[in-house]
Amino acid sequence: MADAAHGRAGAGSVLPEVVFLGAGAFGIPVLETFARAGRVRLVVSQPDREAGRGKRPTPTPVSEFALAHGLPLLRTPDCNAPADRARIREAASGAAMVVIAFGQKLSPELLEGVFAINLHGSLLPRWRGAAPVQRALMEGDAVAGVSVISLAARMDAGVVYAEAPRAIGPRETAGELHDALAALGPDVVSGVLARWAGGTLSHAVQDESRATRARKLSRADAWVDLAQPASRVRARVNGLNPWPGCGAEVDGRAIVLRRCEEVAGTSGAGKPAGTLEADGTLWCGEGAVRILEVQPPGGRTMDFGAWARGARLSGPAILRSAPPAAP
């Protein structure tokens, strides 16, 4: 199996033509690379969805990119519907199919006789599922990464053609890690397709005993247990940024915790969990974190110090976080 160093296409090599299926922003760097090389036969994405207060039809990030760059675009609620399936298969004849954050399951009839790969935001078999980037952060993983795999009947269970690891920073949020992993995509996908075109592609089978599930996040996840050690609190707060955020109250005032870091030298017993100092130090069940960024209701993310001055937080306060009430 190729690692990051061996994932790139050779200098001067010609990228194969592709049919690109995607919706989310995670696939944009790969799509941009193939579009710049003139190697995109067709882009397939989800239909426009209502968004914002005005409920205006809004294209997916992939559709928006395709429209802005004049790429052939098919927006479909079901890529397996006979007419759409026929169009996709016609475009994929003699080409490769690249699937990234698409959100639809591809049928065997659509994939028959087509070389298809998926770029997934984890080092498989760890974190199969909908939220691999967030779960890696929330569970305190030291390293994240991307994997290029075959499409399989079971979610994210295909053979692995290549992977690229990346260390997770101590202050890094899920949004930042998402963008950093997306930026690894062009090299690793290009390398896989170059080896496929050259007849030298190899693969590794995933170890099922090591598989973990990356459950999709919901608003019910928007809290943190301050009785946990500081390392766990830091991981959860940063992993919930940007969505759904980590809700809290400081002396009864609602706030969203956006970013924090562990405070060195506080691993022993400290003040009661939930005690918040004026400098942003928040005591946990074991050790402390320092709150770096917060977001007040209806406001923008801001430095904790600026918020504390506006809130006139001059001494220790009590910060509480609990599961949101069911709607």
C-alpha positions in Angstrom: 0.0 0.0 0.0 1.3 3.4 -0.9 2.0 6.0 1.8 1.9 9.8 1.3 5.4 9.8 -0.1 4.5 7.4 -2.8 1.0 8.7 -3.5 1.9 11.3 -6.0 1.7 11.1 -9.8 5.2 11.2 -11.3 6.4 14.6 -12.6 5.1 15.2 -16.1 2.6 12.3 -16.0 -0.8 12.9 -17.5 -3.8 12.4 -15.2 -6.5 10.0 -16.3 -9.9 11.5 -17.1 -12.4 11.2 -14.3 -16.1 11.4 -13.5 -16.3 13.2 -10.2 -19.1 12.5 -7.7 -19.2 14.7 -4.7 -21.2 17.3 -2.7 -19.2 18.6 0.3 -16.2 21.0 0.3 -13.8 18.1 1.2 -13.5 17.1 -2.4 -12.9 20.5 -3.9 -9.1 20.4 -3.9 -9.2 17.1 -5.9 -11.8 18.4 -8.3 -9.9 21.6 -8.8 -6.7 19.6 -9.6 -8.4 17.5 -12.3 -10.4 20.5 -13.7 -7.2 22.6 -14.0 -5.7 19.7 -16.0 -8.8 19.5 -18.2 -9.5 15.9 -17.2 -13.0 16.1 -15.8 -15.6 14.5 -18.1 -18.6 15.0 -15.8 -19.4 16.3 -12.3 -22.2 14.6 -10.4 -23.6 16.2 -7.2 -26.7 16.5 -5.0 -29.6 18.7 -5.9 -29.7 22.3 -4.7 -31.0 22.6 -1.1 -32.9 25.4 0.7 -30.5 27.3 3.0 -30.5 30.4 5.1 -33.3 32.4 6.5 -34.8 33.0 3.1 -34.8 29.2 2.3 -33.2 30.0 -1.1 -32.1 27.1 -3.3 -28.3 26.8 -2.7 -26.0 24.6 -4.8 -23.6 22.2 -3.0 -19.9 23.4 -2.9 -19.1 20.9 -5.6 -22.0 22.1 -7.9 -20.9 25.7 -7.2 -17.4 25.0 -8.3 -18.5 23.1 -11.4 -20.8 26.0 -12.4 -18.1 28.6 -11.8 -15.6 26.7 -14.0 -17.9 25.6 -16.8 -17.7 21.8 -16.0 -20.5 19.4 -17.2 -22.7 19.0 -14.2 -25.5 16.6 -13.3 -27.4 17.3 -10.1 -29.5 14.3 -9.1 -31.3 13.0 -6.1 -30.5 9.5 -7.1 -27.5 8.6 -9.2 -28.8 5.1 -9.7 -32.0 6.2 -11.5 -31.9 4.6 -15.0 -31.5 7.8 -17.0 -28.9 9.3 -14.7 -27.1 6.0 -14.3 -26.8 5.7 -18.1 -25.4 9.3 -18.4 -22.8 8.6 -15.7 -21.7 5.3 -17.1 -21.4 6.8 -20.6 -19.1 9.5 -19.2 -17.1 7.0 -17.2 -16.3 4.7 -20.2 -12.6 4.4 -20.3 -12.2 6.8 -17.4 -12.0 6.5 -13.6 -14.7 7.4 -11.1 -13.7 9.5 -8.1 -16.2 9.7 -5.2 -15.6 12.2 -2.3 -18.2 13.2 0.3 -21.1 12.5 -2.1 -23.8 11.3 0.2 -25.4 8.7 -2.1 -24.8 4.9 -2.3 -23.7 3.8 -5.7 -25.4 0.6 -7.0 -23.6 -2.4 -8.5 -25.3 -1.6 -11.8 -23.7 1.8 -11.8 -20.2 0.5 -10.8 -20.1 -2.5 -13.1 -16.9 -2.5 -15.1 -15.8 0.9 -13.8 -12.7 1.6 -11.8 -14.0 3.7 -8.9 -12.3 5.1 -5.8 -13.3 7.0 -2.7 -11.3 9.5 -0.7 -12.1 9.1 3.0 -11.1 11.5 5.8 -9.4 9.0 8.1 -6.7 6.3 8.3 -9.0 3.3 7.8 -10.2 1.1 9.3 -10.3 3.7 12.1 -13.3 6.0 11.8 -15.6 4.6 9.2 -18.7 6.6 8.7 -20.0 10.2 8.5 -17.9 12.2 10.8 -14.3 10.8 10.8 -12.5 14.2 11.1 -14.6 15.3 14.1 -14.4 11.9 15.8 -10.6 11.7 15.5 -10.3 15.0 17.3 -13.0 14.3 19.9 -11.4 11.0 20.9 -8.0 12.6 21.3 -6.2 10.9 18.4 -2.6 12.2 17.8 -2.7 11.5 14.1 -5.4 11.8 11.4 -5.2 11.3 7.7 -6.9 10.3 4.4 -7.3 7.0 2.7 -8.1 6.2 -0.9 -10.2 3.0 -1.1 -12.4 1.0 -3.4 -16.1 1.2 -3.1 -17.7 -1.7 -1.2 -21.1 -2.9 -0.2 -20.3 -2.0 3.5 -19.6 1.6 4.4 -15.9 2.5 4.0 -14.8 -1.2 4.0 -13.1 -1.3 0.6 -9.5 -2.2 0.0 -7.0 0.6 0.7 -4.9 1.8 -2.3 -3.1 4.6 -0.5 -3.1 6.7 2.7 -1.6 10.0 3.9 -1.2 10.7 7.6 -1.0 14.1 9.4 -0.4 15.0 13.0 -3.2 16.8 14.9 -2.2 20.1 16.4 -2.8 20.8 20.2 -5.1 23.7 19.4 -6.5 22.5 16.1 -10.3 22.4 15.5 -12.3 20.0 13.4 -12.8 22.7 10.8 -9.1 23.3 10.4 -8.3 19.6 10.4 -11.0 19.1 7.7 -9.3 21.6 5.4 -5.8 20.3 6.1 -6.9 16.7 5.2 -8.7 17.9 2.1 -5.5 19.5 0.9 -3.8 16.0 1.0 -6.3 14.7 -1.5 -4.9 15.8 -4.8 -1.5 14.1 -4.4 -2.8 10.9 -3.0 -5.7 10.5 -5.5 -3.5 11.5 -8.4 -0.9 8.9 -7.4 -3.5 6.1 -7.2 -4.9 6.9 -10.6 -1.5 7.2 -12.1 -0.6 3.7 -10.9 -3.9 2.4 -12.0 -3.4 3.8 -15.5 0.2 2.3 -15.5 -1.0 -1.1 -14.3 1.1 -1.0 -11.1 -1.7 -0.4 -8.5 -1.6 -2.5 -5.4 -3.8 -2.6 -2.3 -4.1 -3.7 1.3 -7.2 -5.3 2.9 -8.5 -3.5 6.0 -8.2 -5.2 9.4 -11.8 -5.6 10.5 -10.8 -6.2 14.1 -9.5 -2.6 14.2 -12.6 -0.9 12.7 -14.3 1.9 14.6 -17.4 3.9 13.7 -17.6 7.6 13.2 -21.2 8.4 14.1 -22.7 11.5 12.6 -22.9 14.5 14.9 -26.1 16.1 16.0 -27.1 19.0 18.2 -27.4 16.6 21.1 -23.6 16.3 21.0 -23.1 20.1 21.7 -21.7 19.8 25.3 -18.7 18.7 27.3 -18.4 16.7 30.5 -16.1 18.8 32.7 -15.6 16.0 35.1 -13.4 14.4 32.4 -9.6 15.0 32.4 -8.4 18.1 30.7 -7.1 16.2 27.7 -10.6 14.9 27.0 -12.3 18.3 27.5 -9.8 19.9 25.1 -10.4 17.2 22.5 -14.2 17.5 22.6 -14.4 21.2 22.6 -12.1 21.5 19.6 -13.7 18.6 17.8 -17.1 20.2 18.0 -15.9 23.3 16.2 -17.4 24.5 13.9 -20.6 22.4 14.3 -22.5 21.8 16.4 -20.3 23.8 18.9 -19.9 23.2 22.6 -22.6 24.9 24.5 -22.0 26.2 28.1 -23.2 28.8 30.6 -20.9 31.1 32.7 -22.8 32.2 35.8 -26.0 31.8 33.8 -24.8 33.5 30.6 -25.0 31.4 27.5 -21.8 30.9 25.6 -20.3 28.5 23.0 -16.8 27.2 23.7 -14.9 27.3 20.4 -11.2 26.5 21.1 -9.1 25.6 24.1 -5.7 24.1 25.0 -4.4 22.1 27.9 -2.6 24.0 30.6 0.8 22.5 31.4 1.6 21.6 35.0 -2.1 21.1 36.1 -2.4 17.4 35.9 -2.8 17.0 39.7 -5.7 18.0 41.9 -6.9 21.6 41.3 -10.1 23.6 41.9 -13.6 22.1 41.5 -14.4 21.1 37.9 -16.2 24.0 36.2 -14.2 26.7 38.0 -13.4 29.4 35.4 -10.6 31.9 36.1 -10.5 35.4 34.6 -7.6 34.4 32.3 -9.7 31.6 30.7 -8.3 28.7 32.8 -11.1 26.2 33.2 -10.6 23.4 35.8 -11.6 19.9 34.8 -12.0 16.6 36.6 -8.2 16.3 36.3 -6.0 19.2 35.3 -7.2 22.4 33.4 -7.7 23.8 29.9 -7.4 27.4 28.8 -10.3 28.7 26.9 -9.0 30.6 23.9 -12.1 31.4 21.8 -15.8 31.7 22.5 -18.9 32.8 20.7 -21.7 34.7 22.4 -25.3 34.2 21.3 -25.9 35.9 18.0 -22.3 37.0 17.8 -19.1 36.0 16.1 -16.3 33.9 17.5 -13.9 36.0 19.5 -10.9 35.9 21.8 -11.8 34.8 25.3 -10.1 37.8 26.8 -12.2 40.2 24.8 -15.3 38.4 25.8 -14.3 38.3 29.5 -13.7 42.1 29.5 -17.1 42.7 28.0 -18.7 40.4 30.4 -16.7 42.0 33.3 -15.4 38.6 34.4 -12.9 39.7 37.1 -12.7 36.6 39.3 -13.5 32.9 39.4 -16.9 32.0 37.9 -18.8 28.8 37.4 -19.0 27.3 33.9 -21.5 24.6 33.3 -22.1 22.4 30.2 -24.9 19.9 29.9 -26.7 18.0 27.1 -29.1 20.3 25.2 -32.8 19.9 26.1 -34.6 17.7 23.6 -36.7 19.8 21.1 
